[in-house]
Amino acid sequence: METKELLKNMVENPTKKEHGFEITKMSLLNLQVCSKLPQDEIGAIVNRYSPSGTEQGWHLETEGNLAPVCCANDPLSKHYVFSC
């Protein structure tokens, strides 16, 4: 799928709640999602249902200010940042 198609799909379908996560911010190279899924599962789910379009796919950031944080609106959820 071409980059334009991927971005169009992400804009038209910004939430993937049926797959266990919601896209809260997105750009061409970064993605932030909110999810109750555990950290060891979220990467595979996001790559499956919201592919980045690159060979390596989305990579979960786990260090520094990009590390997962608790959601302010739902303490059972976390915000995860991905880059590609």
C-alpha distances in whole Angstrom, upper triangle without the diagonal:
4,7,8,6,7,10,11,10,12,15,15,16,17,19,19,22,22,20,23,22,21,19,22,21,17,17,14,15,17,18,21,21,25,25,28,27,28,27,26,24,22,20,19,18,16,14,14,13,12,9,9,7,10,12,14,13,15,19,22,24,28,30,32,31,28,29,29,31,33,32,34,34,34,35,34,30,29,27,24,22,19,18,15
4,6,5,6,9,10,11,12,14,15,16,18,20,20,24,24,23,25,23,22,20,22,20,17,15,12,14,17,17,21,22,25,27,30,28,30,28,28,26,24,21,21,20,18,16,16,16,13,11,10,7,10,12,15,14,16,19,22,24,28,30,32,31,27,29,29,31,33,32,35,34,34,36,35,31,30,27,25,22,19,18,15
4,5,5,6,8,10,10,12,14,15,16,19,19,23,24,22,24,22,20,17,19,17,13,11,8,11,13,14,18,20,23,25,28,27,28,27,27,25,22,20,20,20,17,15,16,15,12,10,8,7,9,13,15,13,14,17,20,22,25,27,29,27,24,26,26,29,30,29,32,32,32,34,33,29,27,24,22,20,17,15,13
4,5,5,6,9,10,11,12,14,15,18,19,23,24,23,25,22,21,18,19,17,14,12,10,13,15,16,19,21,24,26,29,29,30,29,29,27,24,22,23,22,19,17,18,17,14,13,11,10,13,16,18,16,17,20,23,24,28,30,31,29,26,28,28,30,32,30,32,32,32,35,34,30,29,26,24,21,19,18,16
4,6,5,6,9,10,10,12,14,16,17,21,21,20,23,21,19,17,19,18,14,14,12,15,16,16,19,20,23,25,28,27,29,28,28,26,23,21,21,20,17,16,16,14,12,11,11,10,13,16,18,16,17,20,23,25,28,31,32,30,27,29,28,30,31,30,32,31,32,34,33,29,28,25,23,22,19,18,17
4,5,5,6,9,10,10,11,14,14,18,19,18,20,18,16,14,16,15,11,11,9,12,13,13,16,16,20,21,24,23,25,24,25,22,19,18,17,16,13,12,13,11,8,8,7,7,11,14,15,12,13,17,19,21,25,27,28,27,23,25,24,26,28,26,29,28,28,31,29,26,24,22,20,18,16,15,13
4,5,5,6,9,10,10,13,14,18,19,19,20,18,16,13,14,12,9,8,7,11,12,11,14,16,19,21,24,24,26,25,26,23,20,19,19,18,15,14,15,13,10,10,9,10,13,16,17,14,14,18,19,21,24,26,27,25,22,24,24,25,27,25,27,26,27,29,29,25,24,21,19,17,15,14,14
4,5,5,6,8,10,13,15,18,19,19,21,19,16,14,16,14,12,11,11,14,15,14,17,17,20,22,26,25,28,27,28,26,22,21,21,20,17,17,17,14,12,12,12,12,16,19,20,17,17,21,22,24,28,30,30,28,25,27,26,28,29,26,28,27,28,31,30,27,26,23,22,20,19,18,17
4,5,5,6,8,11,11,15,16,15,18,16,14,12,15,14,12,13,12,15,15,14,16,16,18,20,23,23,25,25,25,23,20,19,19,17,14,14,14,11,9,10,11,12,15,18,19,16,16,20,21,23,26,29,30,28,25,26,25,26,27,25,27,26,26,29,28,24,24,21,20,19,17,18,17
4,6,5,5,8,10,13,15,14,16,13,11,9,11,10,8,10,10,13,12,10,12,12,15,17,20,20,23,22,23,21,17,17,17,15,12,13,13,10,7,9,10,12,15,18,18,15,14,17,18,20,23,26,26,24,21,23,21,23,24,21,24,23,23,26,25,21,20,18,17,16,14,15,15
4,6,5,9,12,15,16,17,18,15,12,10,11,10,9,10,11,14,14,12,14,14,16,19,22,22,25,24,26,24,20,20,21,18,15,16,17,14,11,13,13,15,18,21,22,18,17,20,21,22,25,28,28,26,23,25,23,24,25,22,24,22,24,26,26,22,22,19,19,17,17,17,18
4,6,9,11,14,15,16,18,16,13,12,13,13,12,14,15,18,17,15,16,16,18,20,23,23,26,26,27,25,21,21,22,19,16,17,17,14,12,14,15,16,20,23,24,20,19,23,23,25,28,30,31,29,26,27,26,26,26,24,25,24,24,27,27,24,23,21,21,20,20,20,20
4,6,7,10,11,12,14,12,10,9,12,12,12,14,15,17,16,14,14,13,15,16,19,20,23,23,24,21,18,18,19,16,13,15,14,11,10,13,14,16,19,22,22,19,17,21,21,23,26,28,29,27,24,25,23,24,24,21,23,21,22,25,24,20,20,19,18,18,18,19,19
4,7,9,12,12,13,10,7,6,8,9,9,12,14,15,14,11,11,10,12,14,17,18,21,21,22,20,16,17,18,15,12,14,15,11,9,13,14,16,19,22,22,18,16,19,19,20,23,25,26,24,21,22,20,20,20,18,20,18,19,22,21,18,17,15,15,15,15,17,18
4,6,8,9,10,7,5,5,8,10,11,14,16,18,15,12,11,9,10,11,14,15,18,19,20,18,14,16,16,13,11,14,14,10,10,13,15,18,21,23,22,18,17,19,18,20,22,25,26,24,21,21,19,19,19,16,18,16,16,19,18,15,15,14,14,15,15,18,19
4,5,5,7,5,5,7,10,13,13,16,18,18,16,13,12,9,10,10,13,13,16,17,18,15,12,14,14,10,9,12,11,8,8,12,14,17,20,22,21,17,15,18,17,20,22,25,26,24,21,21,18,19,19,17,19,17,17,19,17,14,15,14,14,15,15,18,19
4,5,5,5,5,9,11,14,16,19,21,21,19,15,14,10,9,9,10,11,15,16,18,15,13,15,15,11,11,14,14,11,12,15,18,21,23,25,24,20,18,20,19,21,22,26,27,25,22,22,18,19,17,15,18,15,14,17,15,12,14,14,15,17,17,20,22
4,6,7,9,12,15,18,18,22,23,23,21,18,17,13,13,11,12,12,16,18,19,15,13,16,15,11,12,15,13,10,12,16,19,21,24,25,24,21,19,21,20,23,25,28,30,28,25,24,21,22,20,19,21,19,17,19,17,15,17,17,17,19,19,22,23
4,6,9,11,14,17,17,20,21,21,19,16,15,12,12,10,11,10,13,15,15,12,10,12,11,7,9,11,10,7,10,13,16,19,21,22,21,17,16,18,17,20,22,25,27,26,23,22,19,20,19,18,21,19,17,19,16,14,15,15,15,17,17,20,20
4,7,10,13,16,17,20,22,21,19,15,14,10,9,6,7,7,10,12,13,10,9,12,12,8,9,12,12,10,12,15,18,21,22,23,22,18,16,18,16,19,20,23,25,24,20,19,16,17,16,15,18,16,14,15,13,10,12,12,13,15,16,19,21
4,7,9,12,13,17,19,18,15,12,10,6,6,5,7,8,11,12,14,11,8,11,12,8,8,12,12,10,10,14,15,19,20,22,20,17,14,16,14,16,18,21,22,21,18,17,14,14,14,12,15,14,13,14,12,9,10,10,10,12,13,16,18
4,6,9,11,15,17,17,14,10,9,5,5,7,10,11,14,15,17,15,11,13,14,11,10,13,14,11,10,14,15,19,21,23,21,18,15,17,15,17,19,21,22,20,17,17,14,15,14,12,14,13,12,15,14,10,11,9,10,12,13,16,18
4,6,7,11,13,14,11,7,6,4,7,9,13,13,16,15,18,16,12,13,15,12,9,12,14,11,9,12,13,16,18,21,19,16,13,15,14,15,18,20,21,19,16,16,14,15,15,13,15,14,15,17,16,13,12,9,10,10,11,13,15
4,7,11,14,14,11,8,6,5,7,10,14,15,17,17,20,18,14,15,18,16,13,16,17,15,13,16,15,19,21,23,22,18,15,17,15,16,18,20,20,17,14,15,13,13,14,11,13,12,13,16,16,13,11,9,10,10,12,14,17
4,7,11,11,8,6,5,7,10,13,17,18,19,18,21,20,16,16,18,17,13,16,18,16,13,15,14,17,19,22,20,17,14,15,14,14,17,19,18,16,13,15,14,14,16,14,15,15,17,19,19,16,14,10,10,9,10,12,14
4,7,8,6,4,6,9,12,15,19,19,21,19,21,20,16,15,18,16,13,14,16,14,11,12,11,14,15,19,18,14,12,14,14,14,18,19,19,17,14,16,16,17,18,17,19,19,20,22,22,18,16,13,12,10,9,10,12
4,6,5,6,9,12,15,18,22,22,23,21,23,22,18,17,19,18,15,15,18,16,13,13,10,13,14,17,17,14,12,14,15,15,19,20,20,18,15,18,18,19,21,20,22,22,24,25,25,22,19,16,14,11,10,9,10
4,6,8,12,14,18,21,24,24,25,22,24,23,19,17,19,19,15,14,17,16,12,12,8,10,11,14,14,12,11,13,15,16,19,21,21,20,17,19,20,22,24,23,25,26,27,28,28,24,22,18,16,13,11,9,9
4,7,11,14,17,20,23,22,23,20,21,21,18,15,17,18,14,13,17,16,13,12,8,10,10,13,12,10,9,10,12,12,16,17,18,17,14,17,17,20,22,22,24,25,26,27,27,23,20,17,14,11,8,6,5
4,7,10,14,16,20,19,20,17,19,18,15,13,16,16,12,13,16,15,12,12,9,12,12,15,13,11,8,9,10,10,14,15,16,14,11,13,14,16,19,18,21,22,22,23,23,19,16,13,11,7,6,4,7
4,7,10,13,16,16,17,15,17,16,12,11,14,13,10,11,14,13,10,11,9,13,13,16,14,11,8,10,9,10,13,15,16,14,11,13,12,14,16,15,18,19,19,20,20,16,14,10,8,6,5,6,9
4,7,10,14,14,15,13,16,15,11,11,14,13,10,13,15,14,12,13,12,16,17,19,17,14,11,11,10,10,12,15,15,13,10,11,10,11,13,12,14,15,15,17,17,13,10,7,6,4,6,9,12
4,6,10,11,12,12,14,13,9,10,13,11,9,12,14,12,11,13,13,17,18,20,18,15,12,12,10,12,14,16,17,15,12,12,10,11,11,10,13,13,13,14,14,10,8,6,5,7,8,12,14
4,7,9,11,11,14,13,10,12,15,12,11,14,16,14,13,16,17,21,22,24,22,18,15,15,13,14,15,17,18,16,13,13,10,10,9,7,10,10,9,11,10,6,6,4,6,9,11,15,18
4,5,8,9,12,10,8,11,13,11,10,14,15,14,14,17,18,22,23,24,22,19,16,16,13,15,15,18,20,18,15,14,10,11,10,9,12,11,9,10,8,5,6,7,8,11,13,17,19
4,6,9,12,10,9,13,14,12,13,16,17,16,17,20,21,25,26,27,24,21,18,18,15,17,16,19,21,20,17,15,12,12,10,10,13,12,9,9,6,4,6,9,10,14,16,20,22
4,7,8,6,6,10,11,9,11,14,14,14,15,18,19,23,23,24,21,19,16,16,13,15,15,19,21,20,17,15,12,13,12,13,16,16,13,13,9,8,8,10,10,14,15,18,20
4,6,6,6,9,11,11,12,15,16,16,17,19,20,24,24,24,21,19,16,15,12,14,13,16,19,19,16,13,11,12,12,13,17,17,15,13,10,9,9,11,10,14,15,18,20
4,5,5,7,10,10,11,13,15,16,16,18,18,22,21,21,18,16,14,12,9,11,9,13,16,16,13,11,8,11,12,14,18,18,16,15,13,11,9,10,8,11,12,15,17
4,6,7,8,10,12,13,14,16,17,17,19,21,21,20,17,16,14,12,10,12,11,15,18,19,16,13,12,15,16,18,21,22,20,18,16,14,13,14,11,14,13,16,18
4,6,6,7,9,10,11,13,14,15,17,20,20,19,17,15,13,12,11,14,14,17,20,21,18,15,13,16,16,17,21,21,19,18,15,13,13,14,12,14,13,16,17
4,6,5,6,9,10,11,11,13,14,17,18,18,16,13,11,10,9,12,12,16,19,18,15,13,11,14,14,15,19,19,17,17,14,12,10,11,8,11,10,13,15
4,5,5,6,9,10,10,10,12,15,14,15,12,9,7,7,6,10,11,15,18,18,14,13,12,15,17,17,21,22,20,20,18,15,13,12,9,10,8,11,12
4,6,5,6,9,10,10,12,14,14,14,12,10,9,10,10,14,15,19,22,22,18,17,16,19,20,20,24,24,22,22,20,17,16,15,13,14,12,14,14
4,5,5,6,8,9,12,15,16,16,14,11,10,12,11,15,17,20,23,23,19,18,16,18,19,19,22,22,20,21,18,15,15,14,12,14,12,15,15
4,5,5,5,7,9,12,13,15,13,9,8,10,10,13,15,19,21,20,17,16,15,17,18,18,21,21,19,20,18,15,14,13,10,11,9,12,12
4,6,5,5,7,9,10,11,10,6,6,9,10,14,16,20,22,22,18,18,17,20,21,21,25,24,23,24,22,19,17,16,13,13,10,11,11
4,6,6,9,11,13,13,12,9,10,13,14,17,20,23,26,25,22,21,20,22,23,23,26,26,24,25,23,20,19,18,16,16,13,15,14
4,6,10,12,14,15,15,11,11,14,15,18,21,24,26,25,22,22,20,22,22,21,25,24,22,24,22,19,18,17,15,16,14,15,15
4,7,9,12,14,13,10,9,12,13,16,19,22,24,23,19,20,19,21,22,21,24,23,22,24,22,19,18,16,14,13,11,12,12
4,6,8,10,10,7,7,11,13,16,19,22,24,24,20,21,20,22,24,23,26,26,25,27,25,22,20,18,15,14,11,11,10
4,6,8,9,5,6,10,12,15,18,21,23,22,18,19,19,22,24,23,26,27,26,28,26,23,21,18,15,13,10,9,7
4,7,9,7,9,12,15,18,21,24,26,25,22,23,23,26,28,27,30,30,30,31,30,26,24,22,19,17,13,12,9
4,6,5,8,11,14,16,20,22,24,24,21,22,22,26,28,28,31,31,31,32,31,27,25,22,19,16,13,11,7
4,6,9,11,15,17,20,23,25,26,22,23,24,27,30,30,33,34,33,34,32,28,26,24,20,18,15,13,9
4,7,8,12,14,17,19,22,22,19,20,20,24,27,27,30,31,30,31,29,26,23,21,18,16,12,10,7
4,6,10,13,16,18,21,21,17,18,18,22,24,24,28,28,27,28,26,23,21,18,15,13,9,8,6
4,7,9,13,15,18,18,14,15,15,18,20,21,24,25,24,24,23,20,17,15,11,9,6,5,5
4,6,9,12,15,15,12,12,13,16,19,20,23,25,24,24,22,19,16,14,10,8,5,5,6
4,6,9,12,13,9,9,9,13,15,17,20,21,20,20,19,16,13,11,7,6,4,7,9
4,6,9,9,6,6,8,11,15,16,19,21,21,20,20,16,13,11,7,6,6,7,10
4,7,9,6,4,6,10,13,16,19,21,20,19,18,16,12,11,8,8,9,11,14
4,7,6,5,8,11,15,17,20,23,22,20,21,18,15,13,11,10,11,13,15
4,5,6,9,11,15,17,19,22,22,21,21,19,15,14,12,11,13,14,17
4,6,8,9,13,14,16,19,20,19,20,17,14,12,11,10,12,14,17
4,6,8,12,14,16,18,19,18,19,16,12,9,8,6,9,10,14
4,6,10,12,15,18,17,16,16,14,10,9,7,7,10,12,15
4,7,9,12,15,14,13,13,10,6,5,5,7,10,13,17
4,6,9,12,11,10,11,9,5,5,7,9,13,16,20
4,6,9,8,6,7,6,4,6,9,12,16,19,22
4,5,5,6,7,5,5,6,10,12,16,19,23
4,6,6,10,9,9,9,13,15,19,22,26
4,7,9,8,10,11,14,17,20,23,27
4,5,6,8,10,14,17,20,23,27
4,5,8,10,14,17,20,24,27
4,7,10,13,17,20,23,26
4,7,10,13,16,20,23
4,6,10,13,17,20
4,7,10,14,17
4,7,10,14
4,7,10
4,7
4
